[in-house]
Amino acid sequence: MHAYRTHNCGELRKSHVGETVKLSGWLHRRRDHGGVMFIDLRDHYGLTQVVFNPGSPGFETVERLRTESVVSIEGKIVARDASLVNPNLGTGEIELVAGPVEVLSEAAELPLPVFGEPDYPEDIRLKHRYLDLRRETLHKNMILRSNVIASLRSRMIAQGFTEYQTPILTASSPEGARDFLVPSRIHPGEFYALPQAPQQFKQLLMVSGFDRYFQIAPCFRDEDARADRSPGEFYQLDIEMSFVTQEEVFSAIEPVMRGVFEEFADWDGKGRKVPTEPFPHIPYAEAMSKYGSDKPDLRNPILLSDVTEFFVDEAKTGFGIFAKIIKGGGKVIAIPAPKAAAEQSRKFFDEMDKWAKKEMQAPGLGYARLKEAEGGGVDSQDPVLKNFEPAHLEALLKSMGLGAGDGVFFSAGAKGAAYKLAGAARTKLGSDLGLIEEGVFRFCWIVDFPMFEYDEDNKKIDFSHNPFSMPQGGMETLESAKTEDEILDIKAYQYDIVCNGVELSSGAIRNHRPEVMLKAFEMAGYGPDVVEAEFGGMLNAFRYGAPPHGGIAPGVDRIVMLLAEVDNLRDVILFPMNQQARDLLMGAPSPVDDKQLKELNIRLAPQAKT
């Protein structure tokens, strides 16, 4: 007999009846039934029910043990009575009649329960993550994550990509977030940086003559946590290709993403699907105008409408508030609410307005409930549309495809703010009205991002997406743009892949021409000395022959998050930090002693007393 086990706890079936076996695992649950004791024994692979008859060896031993103690049990496999079969358990047709028991590790009193997975304070769960991970749900999530990564890797290799590893200790570079810095002992006063992404290295690989690179890459950014962003570190499927157009990048990556989601669509019996048609390509401007977001959830049928023109003439509307906003350069965006007037109370509409004020910090969200008018047609007694000329109202409603029984909300203000509120309202309405399509993963590509945007804080033009992207039209487009508006109209070969309203990745065809890169940075207010100082390594490499190249980097954590249907990334990461970027399990970050600081030539600044 094996020292610990002949089988695992998820392996035994009716075909094993009559065999003498040995199992090892954790004491998951214990139940007493009139002198007969049942336990569920758990390991990585599953559960097996073990029955202890009175007087059986080990009865008293197991009876006194706390749950989560680790034991080894030898016994005989018997078939369960037909009425006692558990169809939800792989081992549900059998049970182990216990013989000798060996206690391998006795558990102390648990700081949090494992069985039943009751809600528990997150900080306690993270501090004792090794217990938290014993819970079935989290355990399955982590196995899913591993399987997803294996699938991504095999699909990339099948597509002709080769996996390479890029440095973890590198130089600091401005890529949109704060760097994590690592002091050098050998070079006093100097620091390495952990890579925010392998961006420059993967481009340098293309310059070095490699092609079709990929890596399951760790990335490090010193930024605040949120539900879909883990503080400190995350993983991405990092990809780069040479001699490719934007469409060729899409053709290579789309089958990988589709294949992974199809493979795990029915994970845990969830029965989801991925539409067979190609992922739609939605220009950035269209995404903002129809959905109020550059990461639209296509499961939501609500489409926004720019109805500014209908509110210009106060004589036709009788509603001066919007007319005044329009005169100041603002927009009025309509968010349809199908059947809301017929199916929801006035309270529903008022609550939406309160939400806009409280959650979105907006002045408010106008609304109108549509009903059959006396004498035919449709009207509304709510202030926004109450005084509309009938013909003008009919034209407005026709433009939105609305009729009696529907509702409509209005977001008015500066263009950016109006669309932001409208996009958030669209999402909320889709959810509150039960309009979101279930059981499906809907992907899209967002394309034609603007190369530049106006930075309101610094009152200057700056890069909107990725400074290393190729502008559409190249140098000719850059040189022909003379005015601020013309510069802001320049589009880049930049793209995102979005699934169910979650941005999975950003990518671009890269700017591989030094002269074009220097010109683009100049238009964003960065002189050649700045570019040479910050990106000199890559810029110099381009001067020695660089192929056209492009890539993308889907976020592994977010992919798994979608497949597992969880709301927080920490539920798909083995040992995450909390919201305050602290590792409660290992106690990081932590102070270091004076000796270590001295070796690193670091002196801590005095901390203000609180």
PAZAFI-659223 format. One line per field, with one value per residue (C-alpha): residue number from 0; x, y, z. Coordinates in steps of 0.5 Angstrom, whole numbers. Last residue first. Layout:
N
midren <- c(NUM,...)
x <- c(X,...)
y <- c(Y,...)
z <- c(Z,...)
END
This chain:
610
midren <- c(609,608,607,606,605,604,603,602,601,600,599,598,597,596,595,594,593,592,591,590,589,588,587,586,585,584,583,582,581,580,579,578,577,576,575,574,573,572,571,570,569,568,567,566,565,564,563,562,561,560,559,558,557,556,555,554,553,552,551,550,549,548,547,546,545,544,543,542,541,540,539,538,537,536,535,534,533,532,531,530,529,528,527,526,525,524,523,522,521,520,519,518,517,516,515,514,513,512,511,510,509,508,507,506,505,504,503,502,501,500,499,498,497,496,495,494,493,492,491,490,489,488,487,486,485,484,483,482,481,480,479,478,477,476,475,474,473,472,471,470,469,468,467,466,465,464,463,462,461,460,459,458,457,456,455,454,453,452,451,450,449,448,447,446,445,444,443,442,441,440,439,438,437,436,435,434,433,432,431,430,429,428,427,426,425,424,423,422,421,420,419,418,417,416,415,414,413,412,411,410,409,408,407,406,405,404,403,402,401,400,399,398,397,396,395,394,393,392,391,390,389,388,387,386,385,384,383,382,381,380,379,378,377,376,375,374,373,372,371,370,369,368,367,366,365,364,363,362,361,360,359,358,357,356,355,354,353,352,351,350,349,348,347,346,345,344,343,342,341,340,339,338,337,336,335,334,333,332,331,330,329,328,327,326,325,324,323,322,321,320,319,318,317,316,315,314,313,312,311,310,309,308,307,306,305,304,303,302,301,300,299,298,297,296,295,294,293,292,291,290,289,288,287,286,285,284,283,282,281,280,279,278,277,276,275,274,273,272,271,270,269,268,267,266,265,264,263,262,261,260,259,258,257,256,255,254,253,252,251,250,249,248,247,246,245,244,243,242,241,240,239,238,237,236,235,234,233,232,231,230,229,228,227,226,225,224,223,222,221,220,219,218,217,216,215,214,213,212,211,210,209,208,207,206,205,204,203,202,201,200,199,198,197,196,195,194,193,192,191,190,189,188,187,186,185,184,183,182,181,180,179,178,177,176,175,174,173,172,171,170,169,168,167,166,165,164,163,162,161,160,159,158,157,156,155,154,153,152,151,150,149,148,147,146,145,144,143,142,141,140,139,138,137,136,135,134,133,132,131,130,129,128,127,126,125,124,123,122,121,120,119,118,117,116,115,114,113,112,111,110,109,108,107,106,105,104,103,102,101,100,99,98,97,96,95,94,93,92,91,90,89,88,87,86,85,84,83,82,81,80,79,78,77,76,75,74,73,72,71,70,69,68,67,66,65,64,63,62,61,60,59,58,57,56,55,54,53,52,51,50,49,48,47,46,45,44,43,42,41,40,39,38,37,36,35,34,33,32,31,30,29,28,27,26,25,24,23,22,21,20,19,18,17,16,15,14,13,12,11,10,9,8,7,6,5,4,3,2,1,0)
x <- c(0,8,11,16,24,27,30,37,39,46,44,48,46,39,40,44,39,34,28,21,15,11,9,7,7,0,-3,0,-1,-3,-9,-14,-11,-6,-7,-4,-7,-11,-18,-22,-17,-19,-26,-33,-33,-36,-30,-30,-30,-25,-20,-20,-19,-13,-10,-10,-9,-3,-3,2,5,11,14,21,27,34,39,36,30,35,37,30,29,35,34,27,27,33,33,25,27,32,28,23,16,10,5,7,14,13,10,15,21,17,16,23,25,21,18,12,8,2,-2,-5,-10,-12,-18,-23,-29,-36,-38,-31,-27,-21,-17,-14,-9,-7,-7,-12,-11,-17,-14,-8,-13,-17,-10,-9,-3,-4,0,6,3,-1,5,9,5,-2,-5,-1,4,4,9,6,0,-7,-9,-2,-2,-4,-4,-8,-4,-11,-15,-10,-13,-12,-8,-7,-15,-17,-18,-21,-25,-25,-31,-33,-39,-39,-46,-50,-55,-57,-57,-64,-66,-69,-64,-58,-59,-61,-55,-50,-54,-53,-46,-45,-50,-46,-39,-43,-45,-38,-34,-39,-40,-47,-54,-55,-63,-67,-72,-78,-82,-90,-92,-86,-79,-75,-70,-70,-78,-78,-75,-79,-86,-84,-82,-89,-93,-89,-85,-88,-88,-82,-77,-82,-85,-92,-90,-94,-95,-100,-107,-113,-111,-104,-101,-96,-88,-84,-79,-73,-67,-61,-58,-52,-47,-43,-44,-46,-50,-53,-53,-56,-61,-64,-64,-68,-73,-74,-75,-80,-84,-86,-84,-87,-90,-86,-80,-82,-75,-71,-67,-61,-61,-55,-55,-49,-45,-42,-45,-51,-52,-53,-57,-62,-62,-65,-69,-75,-81,-79,-80,-79,-73,-70,-63,-67,-68,-61,-58,-61,-54,-57,-55,-56,-59,-59,-54,-50,-45,-42,-38,-31,-29,-36,-42,-45,-47,-43,-37,-37,-38,-32,-27,-29,-32,-30,-34,-31,-33,-39,-39,-42,-39,-43,-45,-47,-45,-43,-37,-34,-39,-35,-28,-26,-31,-27,-20,-22,-25,-19,-14,-18,-18,-11,-8,-13,-13,-6,-6,-12,-7,-2,4,11,13,9,9,5,4,-1,-2,0,-2,2,2,-5,-10,-14,-22,-24,-20,-13,-9,-2,5,5,9,7,8,9,6,10,9,14,12,18,25,30,33,29,23,26,27,19,18,24,20,13,15,10,10,17,20,25,33,35,42,44,50,51,53,47,42,35,29,24,16,14,9,4,3,9,14,21,25,30,30,30,25,28,24,23,21,16,15,9,7,-1,0,5,0,-6,-2,0,-7,-9,-4,-6,-13,-12,-8,-13,-19,-15,-15,-22,-24,-20,-23,-30,-28,-26,-18,-16,-19,-15,-8,-10,-10,-9,-13,-19,-18,-17,-23,-28,-32,-38,-40,-36,-40,-34,-28,-29,-24,-19,-19,-18,-12,-11,-8,-3,-2,-7,-7,-13,-14,-21,-26,-32,-31,-37,-39,-44,-43,-35,-36,-41,-47,-51,-50,-53,-57,-63,-59,-56,-48,-43,-38,-30,-26,-21,-15,-15,-10,-11,-10,-14,-19,-24,-22,-20,-24,-29,-23,-19,-25,-27,-20,-21,-28,-32,-38,-38,-34,-36,-32,-35,-30,-29,-25,-18,-14,-16,-22,-25,-32,-34,-39,-40,-45,-47,-54,-52,-46,-43,-36,-34,-28,-23,-17,-13,-11,-14,-12,-15,-18,-23,-30,-33,-28,-32,-37,-32,-26,-22,-24,-21,-14,-12,-7,-5,-1,5,2,0)
y <- c(124,125,127,122,124,122,115,115,110,108,101,98,103,102,94,96,101,95,95,97,93,93,87,83,76,75,82,84,91,95,99,95,89,85,79,72,67,72,70,73,79,81,83,82,75,71,66,67,75,75,70,75,80,77,75,82,82,86,88,88,92,92,96,93,97,99,102,109,105,102,109,111,105,106,114,113,118,122,122,124,130,132,132,137,134,139,134,136,135,128,127,130,126,120,121,122,116,112,105,108,102,99,99,95,96,90,87,93,90,92,85,84,90,89,96,99,104,106,113,119,126,130,133,136,139,142,145,148,147,139,138,136,131,128,128,124,118,118,115,116,110,109,110,115,111,113,121,124,131,138,143,147,143,141,141,136,136,130,127,121,120,113,110,103,99,92,88,82,80,74,71,68,74,79,86,89,88,95,96,93,97,103,103,102,107,112,111,113,119,121,121,123,130,131,130,135,140,139,136,129,127,121,118,113,109,107,111,111,112,110,116,120,119,121,128,129,128,133,138,136,137,143,142,144,138,135,137,139,132,132,128,127,121,121,121,125,125,123,116,116,118,119,125,125,130,128,132,137,131,129,122,118,123,128,122,117,122,123,116,115,121,116,110,114,116,108,103,99,103,109,104,101,102,107,111,116,122,127,134,138,144,150,155,157,149,150,156,152,146,150,154,149,151,147,150,157,155,153,150,144,139,140,138,131,127,120,114,107,102,94,92,86,90,93,99,100,107,110,114,108,111,117,115,108,112,117,111,107,100,94,88,82,77,73,66,69,66,62,61,55,56,49,50,52,52,58,56,53,58,64,61,60,67,70,66,67,74,75,73,76,83,83,82,88,93,92,87,87,85,82,83,80,81,76,80,79,84,87,93,94,89,93,91,92,98,99,105,106,104,99,93,88,80,78,71,72,73,74,73,76,76,81,85,91,86,84,92,93,87,91,97,95,90,93,97,94,94,100,100,106,110,113,108,104,97,97,99,101,98,103,101,106,111,110,113,110,115,110,108,103,95,90,85,83,80,73,70,65,64,65,61,61,54,57,63,57,53,59,62,55,54,61,59,52,56,61,56,52,59,60,53,54,60,57,51,54,52,58,62,58,59,66,67,75,75,72,76,83,81,80,74,72,64,59,53,49,54,58,63,64,56,53,49,44,37,35,28,24,17,13,5,3,7,5,9,12,10,13,21,20,25,29,33,26,25,17,16,13,8,6,8,3,0,2,-1,3,6,14,19,25,33,37,42,41,40,33,30,25,23,20,17,13,12,4,2,2,5,5,11,13,17,21,23,30,33,33,38,34,33,28,29,26,21,18,13,13,16,20,25,29,32,37,38,34,35,30,23,17,9,4,-3,-5,-8,-2,1,1,5,11,13,19,26,24,22,14,10,15,17,11,7,0)
z <- c(24,25,18,16,16,9,9,7,1,-1,-2,3,8,7,8,14,17,17,12,13,10,3,4,10,7,7,8,1,1,-5,-1,-4,-2,-5,-9,-8,-13,-18,-21,-15,-14,-21,-18,-21,-23,-29,-29,-36,-36,-30,-34,-40,-35,-31,-38,-41,-48,-51,-58,-64,-70,-74,-80,-80,-77,-81,-77,-75,-71,-66,-65,-63,-59,-54,-54,-52,-46,-47,-55,-54,-49,-53,-60,-56,-53,-54,-57,-64,-63,-61,-67,-71,-67,-69,-76,-77,-73,-77,-74,-71,-69,-71,-65,-59,-53,-49,-46,-45,-42,-44,-46,-50,-52,-57,-58,-64,-66,-73,-71,-73,-74,-73,-66,-71,-76,-70,-67,-74,-78,-80,-87,-84,-79,-85,-90,-84,-84,-87,-81,-75,-73,-66,-61,-57,-55,-53,-53,-54,-52,-54,-49,-43,-38,-34,-41,-44,-52,-55,-60,-65,-65,-65,-71,-69,-63,-65,-62,-58,-56,-51,-50,-44,-43,-47,-43,-43,-36,-35,-29,-33,-40,-36,-32,-38,-42,-36,-36,-44,-43,-37,-41,-47,-44,-40,-47,-51,-46,-43,-43,-42,-44,-42,-46,-44,-48,-47,-53,-59,-60,-66,-64,-71,-71,-63,-65,-72,-68,-63,-68,-71,-65,-62,-56,-50,-45,-48,-43,-37,-37,-40,-46,-53,-58,-64,-64,-61,-54,-54,-53,-48,-47,-41,-41,-38,-36,-32,-27,-26,-26,-20,-24,-17,-14,-19,-24,-19,-17,-24,-25,-18,-21,-27,-23,-18,-24,-24,-29,-34,-39,-39,-39,-45,-49,-45,-50,-48,-52,-52,-52,-53,-51,-55,-50,-55,-54,-46,-47,-52,-47,-41,-45,-46,-50,-56,-62,-60,-56,-63,-61,-58,-64,-67,-60,-61,-61,-61,-56,-58,-53,-55,-49,-51,-55,-49,-51,-49,-53,-49,-50,-54,-61,-61,-57,-61,-68,-66,-64,-71,-70,-73,-72,-69,-75,-75,-71,-64,-58,-53,-46,-43,-36,-34,-30,-36,-42,-46,-44,-51,-54,-51,-52,-59,-60,-57,-61,-68,-67,-66,-73,-77,-73,-74,-81,-81,-78,-83,-82,-84,-77,-71,-63,-58,-50,-47,-41,-33,-28,-22,-17,-16,-19,-24,-26,-19,-18,-15,-15,-20,-19,-25,-26,-32,-32,-39,-42,-48,-56,-62,-69,-72,-70,-74,-68,-70,-69,-62,-61,-61,-56,-52,-52,-50,-45,-40,-34,-33,-26,-26,-24,-20,-19,-13,-12,-18,-15,-10,-15,-12,-15,-18,-19,-25,-24,-30,-37,-41,-38,-38,-33,-35,-34,-29,-31,-38,-44,-45,-51,-54,-61,-66,-72,-70,-67,-62,-60,-60,-55,-51,-50,-48,-43,-40,-40,-37,-31,-30,-30,-25,-21,-21,-19,-13,-12,-12,-8,-2,-1,-4,2,7,4,3,11,10,4,7,14,9,5,11,10,6,7,3,5,8,8,15,17,23,23,30,29,24,25,20,18,22,20,20,19,16,13,9,3,-1,-8,-13,-12,-14,-19,-15,-17,-18,-11,-10,-3,-6,-10,-4,-5,-7,-3,-3,2,7,8,11,11,14,14,19,15,20,27,30,36,32,27,32,36,29,27,27,27,33,31,23,20,13,8,2,-3,-5,-11,-15,-11,-4,0,5,6,13,15,22,24,32,30,24,25,20,18,13,9,13,8,4,3,1,1,-3,-2,-8,-7,-12,-16,-22,-19,-19,-15,-18,-15,-8,-11,-11,-8,-3,3,4,-2,0)
END
